[in-house]
Amino acid sequence: MWNSPADFFAMGGYALYVWSSFGMCALVLLWEPLAIASRRRKIIQRLQREIRAEKFDKEGMK
């Protein structure tokens, strides 16, 4: 039980460990969707380049 907000933020002497753990978790939760979106954009761009290359090859063979 915490008697004051200061006691809550001190976490019984383990504040550095507790709050750094929360901070790292928050960073991962923010970073993961951004990384997935970036990877998705790169995959879509690569597929679009491959489609354009295939169209170019087919047009060149005519």
Secondary structure, DSSP 4 states (H G I P E B T S, - for coil): --SSHHHHHHGGGTHHHHHHHHHHHHHHHHHHHHHHHHHHHHHHHHHHHHHHHHHHHHHHH-
